[in-house]
């Protein structure tokens, strides 16, 4: 059987002068070339730019701005020196208010066009710090033989290669400061060709700083290695952890192979704090947690304001994870039930409930895309429901969810398209969307986090 390599697309080499008319949903400038739509990375509405082709499709072209001939007032100097090459952020050159306005437009456009919804109140956008906010990340690692250099960071824009970066403006400052020391460490490893990634997680200090956010208390690194580490490399990682006062984990195979090598104790936990509810939340470095700690606290407060759980009510929290919303809800209501697909996260939920002396919170593991178990938690006993599904949304569960006839549903979403779709479906089952808005969980990116309130008609 013959195998054919896909030919690399041959692109026009000329530089195009183009006027930018608007921003696309992902933050690229939109213009046209001879009547064909053109998406221009790094350009803003109202600008005239010189642009170079990066791709061509049948219906549109893709380019990147190489020179700004006429600049928009909305253009700002990126806070990161690597913004032009790093693909981690796409909108650092756009003023923050314009970024937020774009995300609002994305949400409301989807709600109108996909969900058929237009009559609702708009929640004021929720904001946080725009630099140093990211406390979870997966950093790529690659040794470049020609340069005899190690690269640690995110991928380049429109490329599978890693960007050569020495810092990151959106990573927690304690993590950003580790990028160059990590590069210097790993370049001398005997097994440097077999290190694909490092997962990073940041635990918080118990007391918030003067700015209102929590500083890093503990950083954990999970080093993935495709071959067994030599004694030299293993010892170097432990020494690095000691020097920088880190938690160090190794991952030789799948996720269940992750194990801690420093400090030499059995405490495989980091912590974050929800001081409005007097809660300390424990998590393993590879557990899912919200990357933006400050925004997460604001989001929980808003969600509970909308949900308004009462002391005599029973609440259901779907896709609950380790209890990020479940336990704050437990401080306000009679009983809360959290349901999550991962058995490990269910156990983490129980762990956090016990650690915070909450006896009215229970957790169940279930595949929420399939039939629900009416013998345990899936019963019409809930006064209110909160759900925070993955990007795919919660379409499969909505008919059963609606059958519970809870008087209010609060829906947190990381994908405005599936939120809009599910909102339209909830409307068919008698729920009115009363208000919705965006939360800037990932500043400088096109990611749109949103929240919506539904009331039973």
C-alpha positions as CSV (number, residue, x, y, z in Angstrom):
1,X,0.0,0.0,0.0
2,X,1.4,3.3,-1.1
3,X,1.5,6.2,1.3
4,X,1.5,9.8,0.0
5,X,2.8,12.8,2.0
6,X,0.5,15.7,2.0
7,X,2.1,18.5,0.1
8,X,2.8,21.7,2.0
9,X,0.5,24.4,0.7
10,X,2.3,26.9,-1.5
11,X,1.3,30.3,-0.4
12,X,1.5,33.7,-2.2
13,X,4.7,35.4,-1.2
14,X,3.6,39.0,-1.8
15,X,2.9,41.4,1.1
16,X,-0.8,42.6,1.0
17,X,-2.0,46.0,2.1
18,X,-5.4,45.5,3.7
19,X,-8.0,47.6,5.7
20,X,-9.4,45.9,8.8
21,X,-13.2,46.3,9.2
22,X,-14.0,44.3,12.4
23,X,-12.7,41.7,14.8
24,X,-13.6,38.0,14.4
25,X,-14.8,36.0,17.4
26,X,-11.3,34.8,18.1
27,X,-9.7,38.3,18.0
28,X,-8.3,38.4,14.5
29,X,-8.8,41.4,12.2
30,X,-11.3,40.8,9.4
31,X,-10.9,42.4,6.0
32,X,-11.2,41.3,2.4
33,X,-8.9,40.6,-0.6
34,X,-10.7,41.0,-3.9
35,X,-14.0,40.1,-2.3
36,X,-12.7,37.2,-0.3
37,X,-12.8,37.2,3.5
38,X,-9.3,37.6,5.1
39,X,-8.5,36.9,8.7
40,X,-5.4,38.9,9.8
41,X,-3.7,37.9,13.0
42,X,-2.4,40.8,15.0
43,X,-4.7,43.4,13.4
44,X,-7.5,45.5,14.9
45,X,-10.7,47.0,13.5
46,X,-10.0,50.4,11.9
47,X,-6.4,49.6,11.0
48,X,-4.6,49.5,7.7
49,X,-1.8,46.9,7.8
50,X,0.7,45.1,5.6
51,X,0.1,41.4,6.0
52,X,1.7,38.1,4.9
53,X,-0.2,34.9,4.0
54,X,-0.2,32.1,6.5
55,X,-2.9,30.0,5.0
56,X,-5.5,29.8,2.2
57,X,-8.9,28.1,2.2
58,X,-11.6,28.0,-0.4
59,X,-13.8,30.5,1.4
60,X,-11.2,32.7,3.2
61,X,-7.5,33.5,3.5
62,X,-5.4,33.7,6.7
63,X,-2.6,36.2,7.1
64,X,-0.5,37.8,9.9
65,X,0.2,41.6,10.2
66,X,3.8,42.4,9.6
67,X,3.5,46.2,9.7
68,X,0.9,48.6,11.0
69,X,0.4,51.5,8.5
70,X,-2.6,53.0,10.4
71,X,-2.9,52.2,14.0
72,X,-6.1,51.9,16.0
73,X,-6.6,53.7,19.3
74,X,-7.5,50.3,20.8
75,X,-3.9,49.0,20.2
76,X,-1.7,48.7,23.2
77,X,1.8,47.5,23.9
78,X,1.6,43.8,24.9
79,X,2.7,43.1,28.5
80,X,4.7,40.1,27.4
81,X,8.0,40.4,25.3
82,X,7.1,37.2,23.6
83,X,3.6,38.1,22.5
84,X,4.4,38.3,18.8
85,X,5.6,34.7,18.6
86,X,4.0,32.8,21.5
87,X,0.6,31.3,20.8
88,X,-0.5,31.2,24.4
89,X,-2.2,34.6,24.1
90,X,-3.8,36.0,20.9
91,X,-5.0,39.4,22.1
92,X,-2.3,41.1,24.1
93,X,-2.1,43.9,21.5
94,X,-5.8,44.8,22.1
95,X,-6.9,47.0,25.0
96,X,-8.6,45.0,27.8
97,X,-12.0,46.8,27.5
98,X,-12.1,45.9,23.8
99,X,-11.3,42.3,24.6
100,X,-14.2,42.2,27.1
101,X,-16.6,43.8,24.6
102,X,-15.6,41.2,22.0
103,X,-16.3,38.4,24.4
104,X,-19.6,39.8,25.3
105,X,-20.5,40.1,21.6
106,X,-19.5,36.4,21.1
107,X,-21.8,35.3,23.9
108,X,-24.8,37.4,22.9
109,X,-24.4,36.5,19.2
110,X,-24.4,32.8,20.0
111,X,-27.4,33.2,22.4
112,X,-29.4,34.9,19.6
113,X,-28.3,32.9,16.6
114,X,-28.1,29.4,18.2
115,X,-30.4,29.6,21.2
116,X,-32.9,32.0,19.7
117,X,-32.8,34.1,22.9
118,X,-32.7,37.9,23.1
119,X,-34.9,39.0,26.0
120,X,-32.8,38.8,29.1
121,X,-30.7,41.0,31.3
122,X,-26.9,41.3,30.8
123,X,-24.7,40.6,33.8
124,X,-21.8,43.1,34.1
125,X,-18.6,41.4,32.9
126,X,-16.5,39.9,35.7
127,X,-12.9,40.9,35.6
128,X,-9.6,40.0,37.3
129,X,-6.0,40.9,37.1
130,X,-4.7,40.5,33.5
131,X,-1.1,39.5,34.3
132,X,0.3,36.7,36.5
133,X,-3.2,35.1,36.8
134,X,-2.5,31.6,35.5
135,X,-1.9,29.1,38.3
136,X,-2.2,25.9,36.1
137,X,-0.4,25.2,32.8
138,X,1.2,22.5,30.7
139,X,4.5,23.6,29.3
140,X,6.1,21.9,26.3
141,X,9.7,20.9,26.5
142,X,12.0,20.3,23.5
143,X,15.8,20.1,22.9
144,X,16.9,21.9,19.7
145,X,20.1,20.0,18.6
146,X,21.2,22.7,16.1
147,X,21.2,25.4,18.8
148,X,22.2,23.0,21.6
149,X,19.4,24.7,23.5
150,X,16.4,23.6,25.5
151,X,13.0,25.3,25.0
152,X,10.3,25.3,27.7
153,X,7.0,27.0,27.1
154,X,4.0,27.3,24.8
155,X,3.7,26.7,21.1
156,X,4.4,29.4,18.6
157,X,1.5,31.0,16.8
158,X,0.3,28.9,13.8
159,X,3.0,26.4,14.5
160,X,3.8,23.0,16.1
161,X,7.1,24.4,17.3
162,X,7.7,25.7,20.8
163,X,8.3,29.4,21.3
164,X,11.7,30.3,22.6
165,X,10.7,32.2,25.7
166,X,12.4,33.2,29.0
167,X,9.3,34.4,30.8
168,X,5.5,34.6,30.6
169,X,3.4,37.6,31.5
170,X,0.2,35.6,32.2
171,X,1.7,32.7,34.3
172,X,1.9,33.1,38.0
173,X,5.1,35.1,38.6
174,X,6.6,32.3,40.6
175,X,6.2,29.9,37.7
176,X,7.4,32.5,35.1
177,X,10.5,32.9,37.1
178,X,11.3,29.2,36.7
179,X,11.3,29.1,32.9
180,X,14.9,30.1,32.4
181,X,16.2,28.0,35.4
182,X,14.3,25.0,33.9
183,X,15.9,25.5,30.5
184,X,19.4,25.7,32.1
185,X,18.7,22.6,34.1
186,X,17.2,20.4,31.4
187,X,19.7,21.2,28.6
188,X,22.3,19.2,30.6
189,X,20.1,16.1,31.1
190,X,21.3,12.8,29.7
191,X,17.7,12.1,28.7
192,X,16.9,15.6,27.4
193,X,15.5,14.2,24.1
194,X,12.8,12.2,26.0
195,X,11.2,15.1,28.0
196,X,7.9,16.2,26.2
197,X,6.2,18.3,28.9
198,X,6.1,19.7,32.4
199,X,2.7,20.2,34.1
200,X,2.7,23.2,36.6
201,X,0.3,23.8,39.4
202,X,0.4,26.6,42.1
203,X,-1.0,26.4,45.6
204,X,-2.0,29.6,47.3
205,X,-1.0,31.4,50.5
206,X,-3.7,31.3,53.0
207,X,-3.8,35.1,53.4
208,X,-4.7,37.3,50.4
209,X,-2.2,40.0,49.5
210,X,-2.9,43.7,49.7
211,X,-4.2,43.5,46.1
212,X,-6.9,41.1,47.2
213,X,-5.4,38.1,45.5
214,X,-3.5,35.2,47.0
215,X,0.3,34.9,46.3
216,X,1.9,31.6,45.5
217,X,2.6,29.5,48.5
218,X,3.8,26.3,46.8
219,X,4.6,25.4,43.2
220,X,4.5,21.8,42.0
221,X,6.1,20.4,38.8
222,X,5.1,17.2,37.1
223,X,7.8,16.1,34.7
224,X,6.8,13.7,32.0
225,X,9.6,11.5,30.7
226,X,9.4,8.9,27.9
227,X,12.4,6.9,29.0
228,X,13.7,6.0,32.5
229,X,15.7,8.8,34.1
230,X,19.3,8.3,34.7
231,X,20.6,8.6,38.3
232,X,22.2,11.9,37.2
233,X,18.9,13.4,35.9
234,X,16.8,12.1,38.8
235,X,19.2,13.6,41.3
236,X,19.3,16.9,39.4
237,X,15.5,17.2,39.5
238,X,15.5,16.6,43.3
239,X,18.2,19.2,43.8
240,X,16.3,21.7,41.7
241,X,13.2,21.1,43.8
242,X,15.2,21.6,47.0
243,X,16.8,24.8,45.7
244,X,13.5,26.4,44.6
245,X,11.4,24.9,47.4
246,X,9.1,23.0,45.0
247,X,7.1,19.9,45.0
248,X,8.5,17.6,42.3
249,X,6.6,14.7,40.6
250,X,7.6,12.3,37.9
251,X,5.3,10.8,35.2
252,X,7.0,7.9,33.4
253,X,3.8,6.5,31.8
254,X,0.1,7.3,32.1
255,X,-1.5,9.5,34.7
256,X,-1.7,6.8,37.2
257,X,2.2,6.5,37.2
258,X,2.6,10.0,38.6
259,X,4.5,9.9,41.9
260,X,6.1,12.5,44.2
261,X,9.9,12.5,44.6
262,X,10.3,15.7,46.7
263,X,9.7,16.5,49.5
264,X,9.9,12.9,50.8
265,X,6.5,12.9,52.4
266,X,3.0,11.5,51.7
267,X,1.3,14.9,51.3
268,X,0.4,15.1,47.6
269,X,-1.7,18.2,47.9
270,X,-1.8,21.9,47.1
271,X,-4.4,24.3,48.4
272,X,-6.5,27.2,47.4
273,X,-8.8,29.4,49.5
274,X,-12.3,30.6,49.4
275,X,-12.3,33.0,52.2
276,X,-15.9,34.3,51.7
277,X,-17.0,30.8,52.8
278,X,-14.1,30.0,55.2
279,X,-13.0,27.1,53.0
280,X,-9.6,25.6,52.2
281,X,-9.7,23.4,49.1
282,X,-7.1,20.6,48.6
283,X,-6.1,19.3,45.2
284,X,-3.5,17.1,43.6
285,X,-1.3,19.0,41.1
286,X,-2.9,17.3,38.1
287,X,-6.5,17.7,39.3
288,X,-8.7,20.0,37.3
289,X,-9.0,23.4,39.0
290,X,-9.8,26.8,37.6
291,X,-6.6,28.4,36.4
292,X,-7.5,31.9,37.6
293,X,-7.8,32.0,41.3
294,X,-9.0,35.6,41.7
295,X,-11.7,35.2,39.0
296,X,-12.7,31.8,40.5
297,X,-13.5,33.4,43.8
298,X,-15.6,36.1,42.2
299,X,-17.3,33.5,40.0
300,X,-18.4,31.4,42.9
301,X,-19.7,34.5,44.7
302,X,-21.7,35.5,41.7
303,X,-23.0,31.9,41.1
304,X,-24.3,31.7,44.7
305,X,-25.9,35.2,44.5
306,X,-27.8,34.0,41.4
307,X,-28.6,30.6,42.9
308,X,-29.6,32.1,46.2
309,X,-29.6,28.8,48.2
310,X,-31.8,28.9,51.3
311,X,-31.3,27.1,54.6
312,X,-34.3,24.7,53.9
313,X,-33.4,23.8,50.3
314,X,-31.7,20.9,48.6
315,X,-29.3,21.7,45.7
316,X,-27.8,19.6,42.9
317,X,-24.4,20.5,41.5
318,X,-23.6,18.7,38.3
319,X,-20.1,18.3,36.8
320,X,-18.9,19.2,40.3
321,X,-15.2,18.3,40.1
322,X,-13.6,18.4,43.6
323,X,-16.4,20.5,45.0
324,X,-15.4,24.0,43.8
325,X,-19.1,25.1,43.9
326,X,-20.5,22.2,46.0
327,X,-18.9,23.2,49.2
328,X,-19.6,26.9,49.1
329,X,-23.3,25.9,48.4
330,X,-23.2,23.6,51.4
331,X,-22.5,26.5,53.7
332,X,-25.8,28.1,52.7
333,X,-28.4,25.2,52.2
334,X,-29.9,22.2,53.9
335,X,-28.2,19.6,51.6
336,X,-26.2,19.6,48.4
337,X,-25.4,16.7,46.1
338,X,-22.4,16.9,43.8
339,X,-22.2,14.6,40.7
340,X,-19.0,14.1,38.7
341,X,-17.8,11.6,36.1
342,X,-14.4,11.0,37.8
343,X,-14.4,8.7,40.8
344,X,-11.1,10.3,41.9
345,X,-12.7,13.7,41.9
346,X,-15.7,12.4,43.9
347,X,-13.2,11.1,46.5
348,X,-11.5,14.5,46.5
349,X,-14.9,16.1,47.1
350,X,-15.5,14.0,50.2
351,X,-12.0,14.7,51.4
352,X,-12.6,18.5,51.2
353,X,-16.0,18.2,52.8
354,X,-14.6,16.3,55.8
355,X,-11.6,18.7,56.0
356,X,-14.0,21.6,56.2
357,X,-16.4,19.9,58.6
358,X,-19.3,20.0,56.2
359,X,-21.7,17.0,56.7
360,X,-24.5,18.1,54.4
361,X,-22.5,17.6,51.2
362,X,-22.6,14.2,49.4
363,X,-20.9,13.2,46.1
364,X,-21.6,10.6,43.4
365,X,-19.7,9.4,40.4
366,X,-21.8,9.1,37.2
367,X,-21.5,9.4,33.4
368,X,-23.8,12.4,32.9
369,X,-24.1,11.7,29.1
370,X,-26.0,8.5,29.8
371,X,-29.0,7.4,31.8
372,X,-29.2,8.7,35.3
373,X,-29.4,6.4,38.4
374,X,-32.8,7.1,40.0
375,X,-31.9,4.8,42.9
376,X,-29.3,7.2,44.2
377,X,-29.1,10.9,43.4
378,X,-31.2,11.4,40.2
379,X,-34.5,12.1,41.9
380,X,-36.9,15.1,41.7
381,X,-36.0,16.4,45.1
382,X,-34.0,19.5,44.2
383,X,-35.1,23.0,44.7
384,X,-32.2,24.5,42.6
385,X,-29.5,23.2,40.3
386,X,-26.0,24.4,39.3
387,X,-24.1,22.9,36.4
388,X,-20.6,23.6,35.0
389,X,-20.2,21.1,32.1
390,X,-17.2,20.6,29.8
391,X,-16.9,22.4,26.4
392,X,-19.3,19.8,24.9
393,X,-22.1,21.1,27.1
394,X,-24.9,19.2,28.8
395,X,-27.4,18.5,25.9
396,X,-27.9,14.8,26.8
397,X,-28.9,15.5,30.4
398,X,-31.2,18.5,29.9
399,X,-34.5,16.6,29.4
400,X,-33.9,14.6,32.6
401,X,-32.7,17.8,34.3
402,X,-35.8,19.7,33.3
403,X,-38.0,16.8,34.6
404,X,-36.7,17.6,38.1
405,X,-38.7,20.9,37.9
406,X,-36.2,22.8,40.0
407,X,-37.3,26.4,40.3
408,X,-33.9,27.8,39.3
409,X,-30.9,26.6,37.3
410,X,-27.5,28.4,37.1
411,X,-25.3,27.3,34.2
412,X,-21.6,28.1,34.1
413,X,-20.0,27.5,30.7
414,X,-16.6,27.5,29.0
415,X,-18.1,27.4,25.5
416,X,-20.7,30.0,24.5
417,X,-21.9,27.9,21.5
418,X,-22.9,24.9,23.6
419,X,-24.4,27.2,26.3
420,X,-26.6,28.8,23.7
421,X,-27.6,25.5,22.3
422,X,-28.5,24.2,25.8
423,X,-30.2,27.4,26.7
424,X,-32.5,27.0,23.7
425,X,-33.2,23.4,24.8
426,X,-34.0,24.5,28.4
427,X,-36.5,27.0,26.9
428,X,-38.4,24.1,25.3
429,X,-38.8,22.6,28.7
430,X,-40.2,25.7,30.4
431,X,-37.2,27.6,31.6
432,X,-36.7,31.3,30.9
433,X,-33.2,32.6,30.7
434,X,-33.4,35.8,32.9
435,X,-29.8,37.0,32.7
436,X,-26.4,36.1,31.3
437,X,-22.9,37.5,31.1
438,X,-19.2,36.8,30.6
439,X,-16.4,36.2,33.1
440,X,-12.8,36.9,31.9
441,X,-11.2,33.7,33.2
442,X,-8.5,33.8,30.5
443,X,-7.5,37.5,29.8
444,X,-5.7,38.1,26.4
445,X,-7.1,34.9,24.9
446,X,-10.2,34.2,22.9
447,X,-11.6,31.9,25.6
448,X,-15.1,33.0,26.7
449,X,-16.3,31.9,30.1
450,X,-19.9,32.8,30.8
451,X,-22.8,32.3,33.3
452,X,-26.5,32.3,32.9
453,X,-29.6,32.1,35.2
454,X,-32.7,30.1,34.2
455,X,-36.0,30.3,36.1
456,X,-38.9,27.8,35.7
457,X,-41.7,29.5,33.9
